[in-house]
Amino acid sequence: MENGNVNEFIETITNYEAYVLFRGKVYFFNGPSILPGESFCRFEIYWFERLGDNRIHAHTIYKVAAQTPTACINAFLKVKIWEGKNFFEVEQEMRLISDETDVN
């Protein structure tokens, strides 16, 4: 991570949410959660596309369901959703940001 520790980032997304800037795009990591009535965790990543007149469209780029938050994150760490690469192959290009508007 450009401005953080990769292990701390993984711990954060296992328990909470985070925003990342990667190659000019803002991504939202929606930490694993269990919805009411379900017995499994869901984890999703969205890419925020800026539209005209201050609108933002969220594109789902990844989602997984697993038995535990750790299982969700472990599955994510293996998939090649970053232009054909996995998280560890591109994490050094990622920068933590405070929210979808923090792109400077």
N, C-alpha and C positions, 0 to 999 in steps of 0.2 A: 504494500500500500504506500502511495506517495507520502501520505501524512499520518501514518498510523502503523500499528503492528498487526500483521495478518492474523496471528492467533487471537488477539483481542477482538478483531473484526469478526472472526468465526464465532467466538463466544457471544458477541453482541447479537449477531443474526440468529443464533440458536435460541436466544431468550427474548429478544426485542425486535425492533425494526431499524433500518438504516437506509440512508441515501448515498449513492455513489455517482461520481462523474467518471465516465469511461469513454474515451475517444469522442468527446464532445456531446455525449448523450447522458441524460440523467436517468438513473435506475433506482427503483424503490424495492428493497428487500423486505417483504412482509413476513416477519418472524413466524415460526411455526405456531399454530393455534389449533385448539380443539373446539369445534362448533357445537352448540347445544344439540344433544341427541346423537352425536357421533362418537365413535370410539377410536378415532384415529386423528392424527395431526395433518394439517395442510400447511404447505409453505409455497409462496409465490414470489415471483420477481416481475416487476413491471418496468417498461420503458416509457417515459413521459415525452410525448411529442407536443411541442408548442404549436398551437393553431392561432389564427388571427384573433383579434380583439381579446387578448389575455386568456384565452381558453387553453386547456391542456387535455390531451387525450391519453389515457393510459392503455398501453398495449401489453397484454400478458405475454411474456417471453418464456416463462418456465413455471410449472406447477407440479407438485408432487404430494402424494398422501402416503403416510407411513405410520407405524405404531407409536413412535416417539419423536420428539423434536430432534434429537441427535440423529436418528435414522433419516429424517427429512434432509438435514444438512449434509450428512454423509453421501446421500444420493446426489444432491446438488453438486458437491465438490467433484464428482466424477464425470458429469455430463459436459459435452462440448458445445455450449450455447454461445460462446463468445467468439464469433467468427471462426468456428471450427476448432476452438481450443477450450480447455477446461479452466476453471477458476485459477488454479495455481500457475498456469501458463501465462495469465494476463494480469494477475493481481497487482503486479508492480506498476501497472499503468493506471490503476484505479485510485481515485482520491475521494476520501470521505467528505461529504458536504452536509450542511445542517438541514436542508430541505430542497424541494424541487426548484426553488428560485435562486439558490446559492451556486451560481455557475461561473463566477469570476475567480 
